[in-house]
Amino acid sequence: MNAASAVWVVCQLQGRANPVVQGNTNTWWLYTQGDSSRPNTHGYTVAWGYLPATVVAQGGQNEPIPGVPTCSSYL
């Protein structure tokens, strides 16, 4: 995903630990469509997948992103 001032997401899901980014830790993942599609081992296509919450400015330490609905299941 390219760096941007705004990122849109469909929902968020709690899961495994995110990569630590600038000292931030979290276990929430944001389901979104990236800027370009890449081969992956998880079966996601046309750039859909999960973005770690540690890479968005609105993320708190180990907290969901405010205002983003929870995914009902893995998408």
C-alpha positions in Angstrom: 0.0 0.0 0.0 1.3 3.4 -0.9 1.7 6.0 1.8 -1.4 8.3 2.0 -2.9 10.9 4.2 -6.2 8.9 4.3 -6.9 5.2 4.1 -10.4 3.7 3.8 -11.2 0.4 5.3 -14.3 -1.9 5.3 -13.9 -3.3 8.8 -11.4 -4.5 11.4 -10.6 -7.8 13.1 -8.5 -8.7 16.1 -5.8 -11.3 15.4 -2.1 -11.9 15.8 0.3 -9.2 16.7 1.0 -6.5 14.2 4.5 -5.6 13.2 5.8 -3.0 15.6 5.9 0.4 13.8 7.6 3.3 15.5 7.2 1.6 18.9 3.4 1.0 18.3 1.9 -2.4 19.1 -1.5 -3.7 18.3 -3.5 -6.9 17.4 -6.1 -5.2 15.2 -6.1 -5.6 11.4 -7.9 -3.4 8.9 -9.6 -5.0 5.9 -9.0 -2.8 2.8 -8.0 -2.8 -0.8 -4.4 -1.8 -1.5 -3.0 0.1 -4.4 -1.6 -2.9 -6.3 -2.1 -6.6 -6.2 0.8 -9.0 -5.4 0.9 -12.7 -5.2 0.4 -14.0 -1.7 0.0 -17.2 0.2 -3.3 -16.2 1.9 -5.5 -16.3 -1.3 -6.3 -12.6 -1.4 -6.8 -11.2 -4.9 -7.1 -7.7 -6.6 -5.2 -6.1 -3.7 -7.7 -7.0 -1.0 -6.2 -7.9 2.4 -5.5 -6.8 6.0 -3.4 -3.7 6.9 -1.9 -3.7 10.5 -3.4 -1.0 12.7 0.1 0.0 13.8 0.5 1.8 10.5 -2.4 4.3 10.8 -2.2 7.5 12.8 -5.6 6.9 14.6 -4.4 3.7 16.1 -3.9 3.4 19.9 -1.8 0.9 21.7 -3.5 -2.4 21.5 -6.9 -0.8 20.8 -9.3 -1.0 17.9 -9.4 2.0 15.5 -12.3 4.3 16.6 -15.2 4.4 14.2 -14.3 1.3 12.2 -16.8 -1.5 12.4 -15.7 -5.0 13.5 -15.6 -7.6 10.7 -18.1 -10.5 11.4 -15.4 -13.0 10.3 -12.2 -13.3 8.3 -13.0 -12.0 4.8 
